Amino acid sequence: MKIHLHKNARTTPAQRLFIQNNSHLNTSQLALKLGVSETTIRKWKNRASVFDRPHAPKTIRTALGKKNEILAVLIRICLHAGLDDLHAMISTFLKTSCSRSTLNRCLNRYQISRLHSLKKKLPNSYAYHKGACLNYTRILYFFGKNNSRHLCCHVAMDIHSRWVYITHAYSDAPEDIICFLNHVFSVFPVKVGAILSPGDIIFQNPIPKPFDHSLECLKAFCQKNELHFNSTHDEYVKTKTVLANAYLSIPPNPGEPGVAPVDFYTPVFQRMLNDYNCRFQQKAIKNLTPTQYLNQRFKKYPASFICRPKQSCDTGPL
């Protein structure tokens, strides 16, 4: 029989059994007989087993709380942020200090440590110099009695410049997706030639069956407007399940029964969104801000723009 002992163990399982079966001998006698300390004798007298207990921590403590973990994974999916950029976003916008390795372990737990290139999902007929490609994500929060209330968050990101637009509504009607995309087309200076989507991210109890209504709506919208469309849903199936289970494990706050953690119409959030687009430098776009990238693109491919992009605003440190 193979026995696994701690490297600092001073007794064998047979000696520990001897200690437990000879309770008529006092502690000092047993210690003298076995050549160990009295503390070791007392420890094994009170044990029901003769084997070492596991030394790994029972609860793994992380610098990120459960809510911040969920937000980090959502940013990873919606903005397709690399590890370095994601770490900088969490430090800058969530005001949470964690190491790069801690964040990487978090992404491993949610099975999203590796990202597939979105550019490889584009069809061969797509031309970068003719238009942009948006990555669209819809996040649904269900709350209230019998999930009677819900909040829908719409996120659109240009996969080349990393420019982002976010809004939300208390409705999950397919018409809201079309209204949102039409509004994005009106505020984004580049012509849009393609749309990618990982599908819906749903926070609901019980967890619904994996069917994305937004994908059908997006497909019809792209066909009508002659845009390329592709779904990246299959890459995030496991991550969405882990994410939904993590959200349901958070004990509800009586004052906020399941409401989304961010109000997208507050001045604070709008300022964060503006800072991201105008002042946040990203490694994925060669340490430029999204606005700076758009201005460089305008110099090379002005024909792909509907209007001239706004000049970079305050570029001081965030």
C-alpha positions as CSV (number, residue, x, y, z in Angstrom):
1,M,0.0,0.0,0.0
2,K,1.4,3.4,-1.1
3,I,1.4,5.9,1.7
4,H,1.5,9.7,1.1
5,L,3.0,11.5,4.0
6,H,3.7,15.2,4.5
7,K,7.4,15.9,4.0
8,N,7.7,17.1,7.6
9,A,5.8,14.3,9.2
10,R,7.5,12.7,12.2
11,T,5.2,9.7,12.6
12,T,3.8,7.0,10.4
13,P,0.2,5.8,10.2
14,A,1.1,2.7,12.3
15,Q,2.6,5.0,15.1
16,R,-0.5,7.2,14.9
17,L,-2.7,4.2,15.3
18,F,-0.6,3.1,18.3
19,I,-1.1,6.6,19.9
20,Q,-4.9,6.3,19.5
21,N,-5.2,2.7,20.7
22,N,-3.1,3.3,23.9
23,S,-5.0,6.0,25.7
24,H,-4.1,4.4,29.1
25,L,-0.6,5.8,28.6
26,N,-0.2,9.5,29.4
27,T,1.2,12.0,26.9
28,S,4.7,12.1,28.2
29,Q,5.1,8.3,28.2
30,L,3.9,8.1,24.6
31,A,6.2,11.0,23.6
32,L,9.2,9.3,25.2
33,K,8.4,5.9,23.6
34,L,8.0,7.3,20.1
35,G,10.6,10.0,20.2
36,V,8.3,12.9,19.3
37,S,7.0,16.0,21.0
38,E,4.0,16.0,23.4
39,T,2.2,18.3,21.0
40,T,2.3,15.6,18.3
41,I,0.9,13.1,20.7
42,R,-2.0,15.4,21.7
43,K,-2.8,16.1,18.0
44,W,-3.1,12.4,17.0
45,K,-5.0,11.4,20.2
46,N,-7.8,13.8,19.1
47,R,-7.8,12.7,15.5
48,A,-10.3,10.0,14.1
49,S,-8.0,9.2,11.2
50,V,-4.3,8.3,10.9
51,F,-3.8,10.1,7.6
52,D,-2.7,13.7,7.0
53,R,-5.4,16.3,6.2
54,P,-5.3,18.2,2.9
55,H,-3.0,21.3,3.1
56,A,-4.6,23.2,0.2
57,P,-6.8,26.1,1.2
58,K,-10.5,25.2,1.3
59,T,-11.6,28.6,0.1
60,I,-9.5,30.2,-2.6
61,R,-9.4,34.0,-2.0
62,T,-9.2,36.3,-5.0
63,A,-8.7,40.0,-5.3
64,L,-11.8,40.2,-7.6
65,G,-15.2,39.9,-6.0
66,K,-17.9,37.8,-7.8
67,K,-19.6,40.9,-9.3
68,N,-16.3,42.2,-10.6
69,E,-15.4,38.8,-12.0
70,I,-18.7,38.8,-14.0
71,L,-18.1,42.4,-15.2
72,A,-14.5,41.4,-16.3
73,V,-15.8,38.4,-18.3
74,L,-18.6,40.6,-19.9
75,I,-15.9,43.1,-20.9
76,R,-13.9,40.2,-22.3
77,I,-16.8,39.0,-24.5
78,C,-18.3,42.3,-25.5
79,L,-15.1,44.3,-26.2
80,H,-12.9,41.2,-27.1
81,A,-10.2,42.8,-24.9
82,G,-6.8,41.1,-24.6
83,L,-5.4,40.3,-21.2
84,D,-3.2,43.5,-20.9
85,D,-6.0,45.8,-22.1
86,L,-8.6,44.1,-19.9
87,H,-6.3,44.4,-16.8
88,A,-5.9,48.1,-17.6
89,M,-9.7,48.6,-18.0
90,I,-10.5,46.9,-14.7
91,S,-7.9,49.1,-12.9
92,T,-9.1,52.3,-14.6
93,F,-12.8,52.0,-14.8
94,L,-13.8,49.5,-12.1
95,K,-11.2,50.9,-9.7
96,T,-10.2,47.4,-8.7
97,S,-6.6,46.4,-8.1
98,C,-5.7,42.9,-9.0
99,S,-2.6,41.3,-10.6
100,R,-2.4,40.2,-14.2
101,S,-2.0,36.6,-13.1
102,T,-5.1,36.8,-10.8
103,L,-7.1,38.1,-13.8
104,N,-5.8,35.3,-16.0
105,R,-6.8,32.7,-13.4
106,C,-10.3,34.3,-13.3
107,L,-10.6,34.0,-17.1
108,N,-9.5,30.3,-16.9
109,R,-12.3,29.6,-14.4
110,Y,-14.8,31.1,-16.8
111,Q,-13.2,29.2,-19.7
112,I,-12.4,32.3,-21.7
113,S,-8.6,32.5,-21.3
114,R,-8.0,32.3,-25.0
115,L,-9.7,34.6,-27.6
116,H,-10.2,33.7,-31.2
117,S,-9.5,36.5,-33.7
118,L,-12.7,38.2,-34.9
119,K,-11.1,39.2,-38.1
120,K,-10.9,35.5,-39.1
121,K,-14.7,35.3,-38.8
122,L,-15.1,37.8,-41.6
123,P,-15.9,36.5,-45.1
124,N,-13.3,36.8,-47.9
125,S,-15.5,39.3,-49.7
126,Y,-15.3,41.8,-46.8
127,A,-13.1,44.7,-47.6
128,Y,-11.5,46.7,-44.7
129,H,-11.0,49.8,-46.9
130,K,-14.8,49.9,-47.7
131,G,-16.3,49.8,-44.3
132,A,-16.1,48.8,-40.6
133,C,-17.2,45.6,-38.8
134,L,-19.3,45.8,-35.6
135,N,-19.3,43.2,-32.9
136,Y,-22.8,43.3,-31.4
137,T,-23.7,41.8,-28.0
138,R,-27.1,41.8,-26.1
139,I,-27.1,41.2,-22.3
140,L,-30.4,40.3,-20.7
141,Y,-31.1,40.6,-17.0
142,F,-34.3,39.0,-15.6
143,F,-35.4,40.0,-12.1
144,G,-38.5,40.4,-10.0
145,K,-41.2,37.9,-9.2
146,N,-41.3,35.0,-11.7
147,N,-38.7,37.0,-13.8
148,S,-41.5,39.4,-14.7
149,R,-39.1,42.4,-15.2
150,H,-36.0,42.5,-17.4
151,L,-33.3,44.9,-18.5
152,C,-31.6,44.6,-21.9
153,C,-28.1,46.0,-22.5
154,H,-26.9,46.6,-26.1
155,V,-23.2,46.8,-26.9
156,A,-21.6,47.5,-30.2
157,M,-17.9,47.7,-30.9
158,D,-15.9,48.3,-34.0
159,I,-13.5,45.4,-34.2
160,H,-10.7,47.5,-35.8
161,S,-10.7,50.8,-33.9
162,R,-12.3,49.3,-30.6
163,W,-14.8,52.2,-30.7
164,V,-17.7,51.3,-28.4
165,Y,-21.4,52.4,-28.0
166,I,-23.6,51.1,-25.2
167,T,-27.2,51.7,-24.2
168,H,-30.0,49.8,-22.5
169,A,-33.8,49.5,-22.4
170,Y,-36.4,47.7,-20.3
171,S,-37.6,45.6,-23.2
172,D,-36.2,42.6,-25.1
173,A,-38.3,43.2,-28.2
174,P,-36.5,42.4,-31.5
175,E,-37.4,45.9,-32.7
176,D,-35.0,47.4,-30.1
177,I,-32.0,45.7,-31.7
178,I,-32.9,47.3,-35.1
179,C,-33.4,50.7,-33.4
180,F,-30.1,50.4,-31.6
181,L,-28.1,49.4,-34.7
182,N,-29.7,52.2,-36.7
183,H,-28.7,54.7,-34.0
184,V,-25.2,53.3,-34.0
185,F,-25.0,53.8,-37.8
186,S,-26.0,57.4,-37.3
187,V,-23.3,58.2,-34.7
188,F,-20.5,56.1,-35.9
189,P,-18.5,57.9,-38.6
190,V,-17.5,54.9,-40.6
191,K,-19.7,53.0,-43.1
192,V,-20.6,49.5,-41.6
193,G,-20.0,46.5,-43.9
194,A,-20.4,43.6,-41.6
195,I,-21.7,42.5,-38.2
196,L,-20.5,39.8,-35.9
197,S,-22.3,38.6,-32.7
198,P,-21.7,36.1,-29.9
199,G,-25.4,36.0,-29.3
200,D,-27.4,36.8,-26.1
201,I,-25.9,36.6,-22.7
202,I,-28.8,35.8,-20.3
203,F,-28.9,36.2,-16.5
204,Q,-32.1,34.4,-15.5
205,N,-33.2,31.8,-12.9
206,P,-33.6,29.1,-14.0
207,I,-31.1,29.2,-16.7
208,P,-32.9,29.1,-20.1
209,K,-32.2,26.8,-23.0
210,P,-29.4,28.1,-25.3
211,F,-31.4,29.8,-28.0
212,D,-30.5,33.3,-29.2
213,H,-33.4,35.3,-30.6
214,S,-31.0,38.2,-31.4
215,L,-29.1,36.1,-34.0
216,E,-32.2,35.6,-36.1
217,C,-33.1,39.3,-35.9
218,L,-29.5,40.3,-36.8
219,K,-29.4,37.9,-39.8
220,A,-32.6,39.4,-41.2
221,F,-31.4,42.9,-40.6
222,C,-28.1,42.2,-42.4
223,Q,-29.8,40.6,-45.3
224,K,-32.1,43.6,-45.7
225,N,-29.2,46.1,-45.5
226,E,-26.8,43.9,-47.6
227,L,-24.3,43.5,-44.8
228,H,-22.1,40.5,-44.1
229,F,-23.1,38.6,-40.9
230,N,-21.5,35.8,-38.9
231,S,-22.1,34.3,-35.4
232,T,-19.4,33.5,-32.9
233,H,-22.0,31.9,-30.5
234,D,-20.4,28.5,-30.5
235,E,-17.2,29.8,-28.9
236,Y,-18.9,31.1,-25.8
237,V,-21.5,28.4,-24.9
238,K,-19.5,27.1,-21.9
239,T,-18.5,30.5,-20.8
240,K,-22.2,31.8,-20.8
241,T,-23.2,28.8,-18.6
242,V,-20.5,29.4,-16.1
243,L,-21.3,33.1,-16.1
244,A,-25.0,32.6,-15.5
245,N,-24.3,30.2,-12.6
246,A,-21.9,32.7,-11.1
247,Y,-24.5,35.5,-11.3
248,L,-27.1,33.3,-9.6
249,S,-24.7,32.4,-6.8
250,I,-24.6,36.1,-5.7
251,P,-27.1,36.6,-2.8
252,P,-29.7,39.1,-3.8
253,N,-29.6,42.6,-2.2
254,P,-33.1,43.4,-0.7
255,G,-32.8,47.0,-1.9
256,E,-31.7,45.9,-5.5
257,P,-33.5,42.7,-6.4
258,G,-31.4,41.6,-9.4
259,V,-31.1,44.9,-11.1
260,A,-28.1,45.4,-13.4
261,P,-25.1,46.8,-11.6
262,V,-24.7,49.8,-14.0
263,D,-27.1,52.6,-15.0
264,F,-26.1,53.4,-18.5
265,Y,-27.7,56.8,-18.6
266,T,-26.0,58.4,-15.6
267,P,-23.4,61.1,-16.2
268,V,-20.7,59.0,-14.6
269,F,-21.2,56.1,-17.0
270,Q,-21.4,58.4,-20.0
271,R,-18.2,60.1,-18.9
272,M,-16.5,56.6,-18.6
273,L,-17.7,55.7,-22.1
274,N,-16.3,59.0,-23.5
275,D,-13.0,58.4,-21.7
276,Y,-12.8,54.9,-23.1
277,N,-13.3,56.2,-26.7
278,C,-11.2,59.3,-26.5
279,R,-8.5,58.8,-23.8
280,F,-8.0,55.1,-23.2
281,Q,-4.9,53.8,-25.0
282,Q,-5.1,50.1,-26.0
283,K,-2.3,47.7,-26.8
284,A,-4.5,46.0,-29.4
285,I,-4.4,49.2,-31.6
286,K,-0.7,50.0,-31.0
287,N,-1.3,52.2,-27.9
288,L,-3.8,54.5,-29.6
289,T,-7.2,55.5,-28.4
290,P,-10.2,54.5,-30.5
291,T,-10.6,58.1,-31.6
292,Q,-7.0,58.4,-32.6
293,Y,-7.3,55.2,-34.6
294,L,-10.3,56.5,-36.5
295,N,-8.5,59.7,-37.4
296,Q,-5.5,57.7,-38.8
297,R,-7.9,55.5,-40.7
298,F,-9.6,58.6,-42.2
299,K,-6.3,59.7,-43.6
300,K,-5.8,56.4,-45.4
301,Y,-9.4,55.5,-46.4
302,P,-11.6,58.6,-46.4
303,A,-14.0,57.0,-48.8
304,S,-15.1,54.5,-46.1
305,F,-16.4,57.3,-43.9
306,I,-19.8,58.9,-43.7
307,C,-18.4,62.0,-42.0
308,R,-15.1,63.1,-40.6
309,P,-14.4,61.6,-37.2
310,K,-14.1,64.1,-34.3
311,Q,-10.6,65.0,-33.2
312,S,-9.2,63.5,-30.1
313,C,-10.3,65.3,-27.0
314,D,-8.3,65.6,-23.8
315,T,-5.6,62.9,-24.0
316,G,-4.2,63.4,-20.6
317,P,-3.9,60.5,-18.1
318,L,-7.1,58.9,-16.9
